[in-house]
């Protein structure tokens, strides 16, 4: 058994997030707020409230070029029960995040001609994004999780996504009224299967750290790849990983398998009718 005096306990944690669109304005407002109470026997602990509103301005320069600009000020306030690097129990940290991205999408449709799979659409989506976070003083704040340390970022990221869509012949399931005489049944999902769904995607992303390049360090991140394959409506396969662009060694990998029931979900309901005379 290990000593658990330094283990942090979350009691409780509350999160709230959302977004809002404006009818006559292209701006989009997003927000995320989280409050958590950390407790432990030894070390810094306390209450933390993290507020992150964000304003996004999407734009479209042509039929094939689109993107967005994002501005997110972030305020994190603390009430520490036991301070470590400072005698002040009430602390705060202010950070601002600037993001921008531009992308395009090119696609082509191929006739497959099968009984189930009729057409395949291949889309290529290159994207260039930029993230800037200035340096901020936060050494006086205890580290309770990843929110407490936000490093300076000055990074360009290039991503390339390949998507494959399939158009399938529509298949209709039998309704409950067609299989039995029970009328007190409500369907929770559509009765049809088919139409258009994503069959697979491969996404590659590589980041370039501008600050590290200026200091003569390794400016390239790992080449991240995300592979998703959905051969049927009930089976999905995934493989995520990272490659070091120097020796091209595999630095991380994860395999996923997903199963779902494509049949309609039903539930019984009580729906009495009251005739009026």
C-alpha positions as CSV (number, residue, x, y, z in Angstrom):
1,X,0.0,0.0,0.0
2,X,1.3,3.5,-0.9
3,X,0.9,6.6,1.1
4,X,-2.2,8.5,-0.3
5,X,-1.7,11.8,1.6
6,X,-0.8,13.6,-1.6
7,X,-3.7,12.1,-3.6
8,X,-6.1,14.8,-4.8
9,X,-9.9,14.1,-4.4
10,X,-12.5,16.0,-6.5
11,X,-15.5,16.7,-4.3
12,X,-17.4,17.9,-6.3
13,X,-16.8,18.9,-9.9
14,X,-19.4,21.0,-11.9
15,X,-19.0,21.8,-15.7
16,X,-21.2,24.0,-17.9
17,X,-20.6,24.7,-21.6
18,X,-22.6,25.9,-24.6
19,X,-22.7,28.0,-27.7
20,X,-25.0,30.6,-29.3
21,X,-25.5,31.8,-32.9
22,X,-26.7,35.2,-33.8
23,X,-29.3,35.6,-36.6
24,X,-27.9,38.7,-38.3
25,X,-24.3,38.4,-37.3
26,X,-21.7,35.8,-38.3
27,X,-20.2,35.8,-34.9
28,X,-20.6,32.7,-32.7
29,X,-20.3,32.8,-28.9
30,X,-19.1,29.7,-27.0
31,X,-18.5,29.3,-23.4
32,X,-17.1,26.7,-20.9
33,X,-17.0,27.0,-17.2
34,X,-15.8,24.5,-14.6
35,X,-15.8,24.5,-10.9
36,X,-14.0,21.9,-8.8
37,X,-13.0,21.4,-5.2
38,X,-9.7,19.6,-4.6
39,X,-8.9,18.0,-1.3
40,X,-5.7,16.2,-0.1
41,X,-3.9,15.7,3.2
42,X,-0.5,17.0,2.1
43,X,0.1,19.7,-0.5
44,X,-1.8,22.5,-2.1
45,X,-5.5,22.1,-2.5
46,X,-8.6,24.3,-2.7
47,X,-11.5,25.6,-4.8
48,X,-10.9,26.5,-8.5
49,X,-13.2,28.2,-11.0
50,X,-12.1,28.2,-14.6
51,X,-14.0,30.5,-17.0
52,X,-13.3,30.4,-20.8
53,X,-15.7,32.4,-23.1
54,X,-14.8,32.4,-26.8
55,X,-15.8,34.4,-29.8
56,X,-15.5,32.8,-33.2
57,X,-15.8,34.5,-36.6
58,X,-16.3,32.0,-39.4
59,X,-15.5,33.2,-42.9
60,X,-15.7,31.9,-46.5
61,X,-13.4,33.4,-49.1
62,X,-14.7,31.4,-52.1
63,X,-16.7,28.3,-52.8
64,X,-13.7,26.1,-51.8
65,X,-11.9,28.2,-49.1
66,X,-13.2,28.7,-45.6
67,X,-12.0,29.1,-42.1
68,X,-12.5,30.9,-38.8
69,X,-10.8,33.3,-36.3
70,X,-11.1,32.6,-32.6
71,X,-10.4,34.8,-29.5
72,X,-10.8,33.2,-26.1
73,X,-9.9,35.1,-22.9
74,X,-9.5,32.7,-19.9
75,X,-9.8,33.5,-16.2
76,X,-8.9,31.0,-13.5
77,X,-9.5,31.9,-9.9
78,X,-8.4,29.9,-6.8
79,X,-9.3,29.8,-3.1
80,X,-6.5,27.7,-1.6
81,X,-7.0,25.9,1.7
82,X,-3.3,25.3,2.0
83,X,-1.0,27.6,0.0
84,X,2.4,26.3,-1.2
85,X,4.5,28.9,-3.1
86,X,2.6,31.9,-1.8
87,X,1.0,33.0,1.5
88,X,-2.0,34.4,-0.4
89,X,-5.0,32.0,-0.3
90,X,-6.9,33.8,-3.1
91,X,-5.1,33.7,-6.5
92,X,-6.0,34.2,-10.1
93,X,-4.4,33.7,-13.5
94,X,-5.4,35.4,-16.8
95,X,-4.6,33.9,-20.2
96,X,-5.7,34.7,-23.8
97,X,-5.8,32.2,-26.7
98,X,-5.7,33.3,-30.3
99,X,-6.6,30.7,-33.0
100,X,-7.1,30.8,-36.7
101,X,-7.6,28.2,-39.4
102,X,-8.2,28.0,-43.1
103,X,-9.2,24.9,-45.0
104,X,-10.7,23.6,-48.2
105,X,-12.5,20.5,-49.4
106,X,-12.3,18.7,-52.7
107,X,-14.4,15.6,-53.5
108,X,-15.3,13.2,-56.3
109,X,-18.1,10.7,-56.6
110,X,-17.6,7.2,-58.0
111,X,-20.3,4.9,-59.1
112,X,-20.0,1.5,-57.4
113,X,-23.2,-0.2,-58.8
114,X,-23.6,-2.7,-56.0
115,X,-26.9,-3.9,-54.7
116,X,-26.2,-2.5,-51.2
117,X,-23.4,0.1,-51.9
118,X,-24.4,2.3,-54.8
119,X,-21.9,5.2,-54.8
120,X,-18.7,6.2,-53.0
121,X,-17.6,9.8,-52.4
122,X,-13.9,10.6,-51.7
123,X,-13.2,14.0,-50.0
124,X,-9.8,15.5,-49.3
125,X,-9.6,18.3,-46.7
126,X,-6.3,20.1,-46.2
127,X,-6.2,22.5,-43.3
128,X,-3.7,25.0,-41.9
129,X,-4.2,26.3,-38.3
130,X,-2.4,28.6,-36.0
131,X,-2.4,28.8,-32.2
132,X,-0.8,31.6,-30.0
133,X,-0.9,31.6,-26.2
134,X,1.4,34.2,-24.5
135,X,3.5,33.5,-21.5
136,X,1.9,34.1,-18.1
137,X,3.2,33.9,-14.5
138,X,1.7,30.8,-12.8
139,X,4.5,29.4,-10.6
140,X,2.7,30.5,-7.4
141,X,-0.3,28.3,-8.3
142,X,-0.2,24.6,-7.1
143,X,-0.5,21.9,-9.8
144,X,-3.6,19.9,-9.2
145,X,-4.2,18.9,-12.9
146,X,-3.5,20.1,-16.4
147,X,-5.6,23.2,-16.1
148,X,-3.1,24.8,-13.7
149,X,-0.2,24.9,-16.2
150,X,-0.8,26.5,-19.7
151,X,2.5,27.0,-21.5
152,X,3.3,29.6,-24.1
153,X,2.3,28.3,-27.6
154,X,3.3,29.7,-31.0
155,X,2.4,26.8,-33.3
156,X,1.4,26.1,-36.9
157,X,-0.4,22.9,-37.6
158,X,-1.0,21.3,-41.0
159,X,-3.6,18.7,-41.3
160,X,-4.9,16.5,-44.1
161,X,-8.1,14.5,-43.9
162,X,-9.3,11.8,-46.3
163,X,-13.0,10.9,-45.9
164,X,-14.9,8.1,-47.7
165,X,-18.7,8.3,-47.8
166,X,-21.0,5.6,-49.1
167,X,-24.5,5.8,-50.5
168,X,-26.4,2.6,-49.7
169,X,-29.7,1.3,-50.9
170,X,-32.4,2.1,-48.4
171,X,-33.5,-0.7,-46.1
172,X,-36.8,-0.5,-44.1
173,X,-37.3,-2.4,-40.9
174,X,-40.7,-3.8,-40.0
175,X,-42.7,-1.6,-37.6
176,X,-44.0,-3.1,-34.3
177,X,-47.6,-2.8,-35.7
178,X,-46.5,-5.1,-38.6
179,X,-45.1,-7.7,-36.2
180,X,-47.6,-7.7,-33.4
181,X,-50.8,-6.1,-32.2
182,X,-49.3,-4.1,-29.4
183,X,-50.1,-0.4,-30.0
184,X,-48.4,0.9,-26.9
185,X,-45.0,1.0,-28.5
186,X,-42.9,4.0,-29.3
187,X,-39.9,4.0,-31.6
188,X,-36.7,5.7,-30.3
189,X,-34.8,5.7,-33.6
190,X,-35.7,5.8,-37.3
191,X,-37.2,2.8,-39.1
192,X,-34.9,3.0,-42.1
193,X,-31.2,2.0,-42.5
194,X,-29.0,3.0,-45.4
195,X,-28.8,6.3,-47.3
196,X,-25.5,8.1,-46.8
197,X,-23.0,7.4,-44.1
198,X,-19.2,7.8,-43.5
199,X,-17.3,4.6,-44.3
200,X,-13.9,5.7,-43.1
201,X,-11.4,8.5,-42.7
202,X,-7.7,9.0,-42.3
203,X,-6.4,12.2,-40.7
204,X,-2.8,13.3,-40.6
205,X,-1.5,16.3,-38.5
206,X,2.0,17.7,-38.1
207,X,2.8,20.8,-36.0
208,X,5.6,23.3,-36.3
209,X,6.7,25.2,-33.2
210,X,8.0,28.6,-34.2
211,X,9.5,29.4,-30.8
212,X,11.6,26.2,-30.7
213,X,12.9,26.9,-34.2
214,X,14.1,30.3,-33.1
215,X,16.0,28.7,-30.2
216,X,17.5,26.0,-32.3
217,X,15.4,23.1,-30.8
218,X,13.3,20.4,-32.4
219,X,10.5,22.4,-34.0
220,X,8.5,19.5,-35.4
221,X,6.0,17.5,-33.4
222,X,5.1,13.9,-33.9
223,X,3.1,13.1,-37.0
224,X,-0.3,12.2,-35.5
225,X,-2.6,9.9,-37.5
226,X,-6.2,8.9,-36.8
227,X,-7.7,6.1,-38.8
228,X,-11.4,5.2,-38.7
229,X,-13.1,2.4,-40.6
230,X,-16.9,1.7,-40.5
231,X,-17.4,-1.3,-42.9
232,X,-21.0,-1.9,-41.7
233,X,-23.6,0.1,-39.8
234,X,-22.9,-1.8,-36.6
235,X,-19.1,-2.2,-36.6
236,X,-16.4,0.5,-36.4
237,X,-12.6,0.1,-36.1
238,X,-10.0,2.7,-35.2
239,X,-6.2,3.1,-35.0
240,X,-4.6,6.2,-33.6
241,X,-0.9,6.8,-33.2
242,X,2.1,9.1,-33.6
243,X,5.4,8.9,-35.5
244,X,8.6,10.7,-34.7
245,X,9.5,12.5,-38.0
246,X,13.2,12.1,-37.3
247,X,13.8,8.3,-37.1
248,X,10.2,7.6,-37.9
249,X,9.7,5.6,-34.8
250,X,6.2,4.8,-33.5
251,X,5.8,6.8,-30.3
252,X,2.2,6.0,-29.4
253,X,-0.6,3.8,-30.6
254,X,-4.2,2.9,-29.7
255,X,-6.6,0.5,-31.2
256,X,-10.4,0.8,-30.8
257,X,-13.4,-1.4,-31.6
258,X,-17.0,-0.3,-31.5
259,X,-20.2,-2.3,-31.9
260,X,-23.8,-1.0,-32.1
261,X,-27.2,-2.4,-32.8
262,X,-28.6,-0.9,-36.0
263,X,-32.1,-2.2,-35.3
264,X,-34.8,0.2,-34.2
265,X,-35.1,0.7,-30.5
266,X,-38.6,0.5,-29.0
267,X,-40.1,1.2,-25.6
268,X,-43.6,0.7,-24.2
269,X,-45.5,3.8,-23.2
270,X,-48.8,4.5,-21.5
271,X,-50.9,7.0,-23.5
272,X,-54.5,7.0,-22.3
273,X,-57.1,8.9,-24.3
274,X,-59.9,10.7,-22.6
275,X,-63.0,11.2,-24.9
276,X,-64.8,14.5,-24.6
277,X,-68.6,14.6,-25.1
